[in-house]
Structures are given as structure tokens and as C-alpha cells.
Amino acid sequence: MRGRLGSRLDRRTALRCGILAAVIYIGSIALMLASALLPRWVGDSPFFIQAALSYLVGFLLAVGFISLLRERAAVTPQHAVRAVLLLALALISGGAVAVLSVIDELTADPGAQNQSSDHVTLAFLLVFCTLGATTVGVLVDGLSACRRMEPGLRAVVGLVIGALASPLIWLSITFFGFAQIAMIIPLIVSARLRPALGPYPMAPPDSYPPGPHPVLSLPDGVRRLSDRRITWIRLLAVSAVVVGAGAVAWAVADRAAGAASAYIAFIPLVAAVALWVSGRRPSTTISTCGPALLAGVSAIGFAATTWSPQLREEFVVAPVSALCGGVALAWTLLVWLPGDRTSKVLVGAGAGMVYLIFMTLSTVMFTQYFLFSFVAVLTPAYGLIILRRPPASDPPAPPPAPGPAAPAHWTQP
């Protein structure tokens, strides 16, 4: 079933999504321009309606680009279908946030604040960002470029990337939806172009068979993990799950304390990943443990900031913590991102700056501690992934296979 659905995610689907996104985008812009002519009692409703339309445009853009990736065999059909289904659920959650905001705008008394509605809106926002992070994680897990990574490590890295990107995606869709035209045009152009014919890279398998995966000869720089190191990785993952679950439960009663505890739980998770990567590739110990140490220092600083209002008001600890996190992110991308050095420096520096700015502003602007600590809130999920896909002593041998044949309609004139 998923294979048939995945085969429909092709260049034609991407083109349809791009055209439909362009039509909806034009309608949303027209709505905003006509908002001055609407009655005053409507208030800010056009803004929230435009935000809901922006969520729909974002969904169509994402489906379009996923279709292009699937057709070019950059991602498996199974992962592409899962990502689209998760995106549909995220669209519903994002639309619910916009609808609730319109209802509050139309029914709220002047100067009154509806606490129950705020809690429901925050819950839908949490669901939206969680589904968005899971979608990115599924795509990273299915990318052919990540095929040589171990399944557990690949899933954790993908979910962390999704957790970093989801709050930014929500902010960009909600407040900067007018900029989506910058993605609509490339999607339509890419869908119209016919890619050169084969060979094509093989997408990763949907899952690896259980049990050890011995290899006859290890690649250069890759080493086997000792049983002691694997035990420590498992123990750190268990501690991250236990402390992280307690932090989520604590956040129900006290969001500041829950956010601080989530950052504390994130530290053993970072240590587990660092032990895994540095053990598998000892030559990268410094470039692995360095960012991990900076990430741990950043987590401690953010935990102290959320726990103590005095530190937050002094505006000293939070920027330093954000700087450590930004440097850790930039360092990681500089080391592990494929490509030439110039591209890696530009991408790493840009990602680090965006993270620094966002985290610094979020300590001041967002009092609910949600966007500020979203990456750490998902710590139990990271730990469970490691426990479900634990490292083996020998790295898994990627299945050798030639590139698949090009789709039939690519050869048509």
C-alpha cells in the first residue's frame, strides 16, 4: 500500500503542489490587502486566516519537495509516505492553532484573558512542532546520503535536526508567510526540469535485520565498539529517558522547573551520542567531544536561566549559553556536513547565528518556555530511540546494490 502511494509522489505531484500553493498564496496576499476594507469587529482575524492559509501552502511545498526527493531516489518511498502523513497531521494542528486564535479574537472581552484557550492553543502548538520534528527525523532516516550511518544514530540525529528546525518553521510560517514565494518558484521550476538519466543512488533500506552485523573488513577510521562503551551508552540513554520523562511530568505543574529539568536530562543524551561517535571513529574524538562539551555547558546555563528568574533578568547567562550552543552546532556541521569547506563554513556559521539569535530572543519573548526548551523536551524520545536501536560492536554493513533504473516517464520525449 505504502509502495503504491510512494510511487505517486513524483515530478507531476510536485508540479501540482507548486501550482496549487501559488494559487493559495495569491489568495492569502489578497486577503491581507483587503483587510483594511473589512468591518472593525473583525479585528485581527485576517491575520490568523492568512496564517492558516500559510500552513496549507507550507504543507503543499513540503509534499512537493518530498515528491522530488522520492523520484530522484534520494529517499525511500516508505519514508516519503510516512513524512507526508505526518505533515498532514501537522497541518491539522497548525490550522487548529489559527482557528482557535480567530475564535478568541471574535469572542474575547476587551482586557480579558482566556486561560483555558491559551492552554489548548499551546497544546496544539506542541503537537505541531512535535509532528514537524518527527517528519524531519523520518526524512533524514530515509535519506540515501545517510545510508552509512547506523540506524539508531541516524534516527537520533534526524529527530534533533527536526527539533531544532520545527520552532523556526512555525515562526516563519506564522509571521513570515509572505516569503513563501521564494520556495514556490524553485519548486515549480524543479518540477518542470527533466533530470539527467541514471545511474541513481540507492535509498537506504527501511530497516536493518535484528542482531549483530559483522563485517569482514572495517572502513578506514572505523573501529569496533567495546562492550564497556556500549554499556555506558545504554546507561546514559536510560538516565536521559528517566530524567526527561520526569521533567515533562514536572512541566505540567511548573513549566520553568520542567524546562530546567529537561535541559539537565539532555546532558547524558549528548554524552551517549558523543561516546557512540567517538568510539566508532576515534580520529574524530576532539571534533565530537568538543561540541558535546559546549552543548552540555549550554544546557547547564539554560537550566540555570529557567530555574532562577534573577539570572533571566540580568540577561547574562542566557546569551553565553546560546553562544555555546551556536558554536557547538556550527562546529558539528563544519565537521560532519558533506561538501567543500566553503559550503560547510557558510552553512555552519549561518546555522549557528540563527540558533544564537533565536535562543537569545526566546529567553525574553517567550514566557511559556516551550519554544525555548523544545529540543530538550524531546529527550525521552532520543533515549528511547537509542535503546530501541542500540549500537552494536561491529558497524552494520550497508547492503551493496546498484542504482535503480530511472522511472519510465523520464525517458519519454
SVG drawing of the C-alpha trace seen along z (x, -y; Angstrom):
<svg xmlns="http://www.w3.org/2000/svg" viewBox="-18 -50 61 61">
<polyline fill="none" stroke="black" stroke-width="0.4" points="0.0,0.0 2.7,-2.4 4.7,-1.4 1.9,-2.3 1.3,-5.6 5.0,-6.3 5.1,-5.8 2.6,-8.6 5.0,-11.0 6.7,-12.1 7.5,-15.1 3.9,-15.5 2.7,-15.6 5.4,-18.2 4.2,-20.4 0.6,-20.2 1.5,-21.1 3.6,-24.0 0.8,-25.4 -1.9,-25.0 0.5,-26.6 0.9,-29.6 -2.9,-30.0 -3.5,-29.8 -0.5,-32.2 -2.0,-34.8 -5.4,-34.4 -3.8,-34.9 -2.0,-38.0 -5.2,-39.4 -6.9,-38.7 -4.3,-40.7 -4.5,-43.6 -8.3,-43.7 -8.3,-43.5 -8.5,-47.4 -11.9,-47.2 -13.3,-44.7 -15.5,-45.7 -13.7,-46.8 -15.2,-44.0 -13.3,-41.5 -10.1,-42.7 -7.0,-40.7 -8.9,-37.7 -7.5,-38.2 -4.0,-37.7 -4.9,-34.4 -6.8,-33.3 -3.7,-34.2 -1.6,-32.2 -3.9,-29.2 -3.5,-29.5 0.2,-29.8 0.2,-26.4 -1.6,-24.9 0.9,-26.5 3.8,-25.1 2.2,-21.6 1.9,-21.7 5.5,-22.9 6.8,-20.2 4.9,-17.5 6.2,-18.9 9.9,-18.8 9.4,-15.3 8.0,-14.1 11.1,-15.4 13.3,-13.6 11.4,-10.4 11.5,-10.4 15.3,-11.0 15.7,-8.0 17.1,-10.3 14.6,-8.9 12.7,-5.6 9.0,-5.6 8.1,-4.3 9.8,-7.2 8.3,-9.6 4.8,-8.4 5.3,-8.5 6.6,-12.0 3.5,-13.1 1.1,-11.5 2.9,-13.2 2.8,-16.5 -1.0,-16.1 -1.4,-15.7 0.9,-18.7 -1.3,-20.8 -4.4,-19.9 -2.6,-21.0 -1.3,-24.2 -4.8,-25.0 -6.3,-24.4 -4.0,-27.0 -5.1,-29.6 -8.8,-28.7 -8.6,-29.0 -6.9,-32.3 -9.7,-33.6 -12.3,-32.4 -10.6,-34.1 -10.3,-37.3 -14.1,-37.3 -15.4,-36.2 -13.0,-37.6 -13.9,-40.5 -11.7,-43.6 -8.9,-43.2 -9.9,-39.6 -7.6,-36.6 -8.9,-33.1 -6.5,-30.8 -8.2,-27.5 -8.0,-28.6 -4.3,-29.6 -3.6,-26.1 -5.4,-24.4 -3.6,-26.5 -0.2,-25.7 -1.1,-22.0 -1.8,-22.2 1.4,-24.1 3.3,-21.4 1.7,-18.8 2.5,-20.7 6.2,-21.2 6.5,-17.5 5.0,-16.3 7.2,-18.6 10.3,-17.3 9.2,-13.7 8.7,-14.4 12.2,-15.8 13.5,-12.8 11.7,-10.4 13.2,-12.1 16.7,-12.1 16.3,-8.4 15.4,-7.6 17.9,-9.7 20.3,-7.9 23.1,-10.3 22.7,-9.0 22.7,-5.3 26.1,-4.6 25.1,-5.9 23.9,-3.4 20.1,-3.2 19.9,-4.4 22.4,-7.3 20.7,-8.3 17.2,-8.4 18.5,-10.5 20.4,-12.9 17.3,-13.3 15.0,-14.0 17.4,-16.5 17.6,-18.3 13.8,-18.3 13.5,-19.6 15.9,-22.5 14.0,-23.4 10.4,-23.0 10.0,-26.1 11.8,-28.2 9.4,-26.7 6.4,-27.6 7.6,-31.2 8.4,-31.6 5.0,-30.2 3.1,-32.3 4.8,-35.6 6.6,-35.5 4.2,-33.6 4.5,-36.2 8.1,-35.0 6.9,-31.6 7.0,-32.7 10.8,-32.2 10.1,-28.5 7.1,-28.2 9.1,-29.4 12.0,-26.9 9.6,-24.1 7.7,-24.7 10.9,-25.2 12.5,-22.0 9.3,-20.0 9.4,-21.2 13.0,-20.2 13.8,-16.7 16.8,-15.3 19.5,-13.5 19.1,-9.8 20.7,-7.3 22.5,-5.9 20.7,-6.9 21.8,-6.3 20.1,-3.7 17.9,-4.9 18.6,-3.2 16.7,-0.1 13.5,-0.6 15.1,1.3 18.1,3.4 17.6,7.0 18.0,7.5 21.1,8.8 24.8,8.1 26.0,7.2 29.6,8.4 31.8,7.1 34.9,8.7 36.9,5.5 36.2,2.2 36.4,-1.0 39.3,-3.3 39.0,-5.1 36.1,-3.0 36.5,-0.9 34.5,1.7 32.8,0.6 33.8,2.2 31.2,3.9 32.0,1.4 31.4,-1.6 28.1,-0.1 27.0,0.5 27.8,-3.2 25.8,-4.4 22.8,-2.3 23.0,-3.6 23.2,-7.2 20.2,-6.7 18.2,-5.2 19.1,-8.1 18.1,-10.5 14.7,-8.8 14.0,-8.7 15.0,-12.3 13.4,-13.6 10.1,-11.9 10.2,-13.3 10.9,-16.8 7.9,-16.5 5.6,-15.5 7.0,-18.3 6.4,-20.8 2.6,-20.3 2.7,-21.9 5.7,-24.2 6.9,-25.0 10.1,-26.7 11.1,-23.8 10.2,-21.3 12.2,-23.2 15.2,-23.3 15.0,-19.6 14.6,-18.9 18.0,-20.6 19.6,-18.6 18.2,-15.4 19.7,-16.4 23.2,-16.3 23.5,-12.5 21.9,-12.1 24.6,-14.3 27.3,-12.3 25.8,-9.0 25.9,-10.2 29.5,-11.5 30.6,-8.2 29.0,-6.4 30.5,-8.5 34.0,-8.9 34.2,-5.2 33.2,-4.3 35.6,-6.9 38.4,-7.6 40.1,-10.1 37.1,-12.5 37.3,-12.4 38.2,-16.1 35.7,-17.3 33.0,-15.1 33.6,-15.7 34.3,-19.4 30.7,-20.2 29.3,-17.8 31.1,-19.7 29.8,-23.0 26.3,-21.7 26.5,-20.4 27.7,-23.8 24.9,-25.5 22.3,-23.1 23.5,-23.9 23.3,-27.6 19.8,-27.3 18.7,-25.2 20.0,-27.8 18.3,-30.6 14.9,-29.0 15.2,-27.9 16.3,-31.4 14.3,-34.5 17.2,-36.7 19.6,-35.2 17.0,-35.7 16.5,-39.3 20.2,-40.0 20.5,-38.9 24.0,-37.5 23.8,-33.7 21.3,-33.2 23.4,-34.8 26.5,-33.0 24.6,-29.7 23.1,-30.5 26.6,-31.3 28.0,-27.9 25.1,-26.1 25.6,-28.1 29.3,-27.3 28.6,-23.6 26.1,-23.5 28.4,-25.3 31.3,-23.1 29.3,-19.9 28.1,-21.0 31.7,-22.0 33.0,-18.6 30.2,-16.3 28.4,-18.1 29.3,-16.8 30.6,-19.1 33.5,-21.5 34.9,-23.5 33.5,-26.9 29.9,-25.5 30.4,-23.9 31.7,-27.1 28.8,-29.1 26.1,-26.7 27.7,-26.1 28.1,-29.8 24.6,-30.6 23.0,-27.9 25.0,-28.9 24.0,-32.5 20.3,-31.7 20.4,-29.5 22.1,-32.2 19.6,-34.9 16.6,-32.6 17.6,-31.3 18.6,-34.7 15.3,-36.3 13.3,-33.3 14.5,-33.8 13.0,-37.3 9.9,-37.0 8.5,-33.5 7.4,-33.2 5.9,-29.7 9.4,-28.1 8.1,-25.9 10.0,-27.1 12.9,-27.9 13.3,-24.3 11.7,-22.2 14.9,-20.4 15.5,-19.3 11.8,-18.4 12.1,-15.6 15.0,-14.0 12.9,-10.9 12.3,-10.2 16.0,-10.4 16.8,-8.0 14.1,-5.5 15.5,-5.5 18.9,-4.6 17.5,-1.8 15.4,-0.5 18.2,-0.8 21.3,-0.3 24.8,-0.3 26.4,3.0 30.0,3.9 30.5,4.1 29.1,1.4 26.3,2.6 27.4,3.4 25.4,1.4 23.7,3.6 25.5,3.3 23.2,2.5 23.4,0.6 21.3,-2.4 17.7,-1.7 16.5,-2.3 15.0,-5.6 11.2,-5.9 9.7,-5.2 8.2,-8.6 11.7,-10.3 12.6,-8.6 9.5,-9.9 10.0,-12.9"/>
</svg>
